[in-house]
Amino acid sequence: FYADWCGPCRMVLPLVDEIAAEREDLLVGKINVNDNPDLAREFGVLSIPTLVVMQDGKILKKVSGARSKEQILQLLSA
């Protein structure tokens, strides 16, 4: 979850794109909170960027704030 005006989001989005290109086993989506406020509310997004890791329709992990590529990869592996 992100917004175009969010500085930390602009730092994280290229990393998410890199990971999506490198990891064909993942389905990566980016949701703009301004365009999808109901979905952001449904996921309990209180600050952005928020990264959500899901499997089989269930949320496994949800973290807010800027993260390095290594930290994002750790979210996916742990």
Helices and strands as residue ranges (DSSP letters): H 7-22, H 37-42, E 50-55, E 58-64, H 69-77
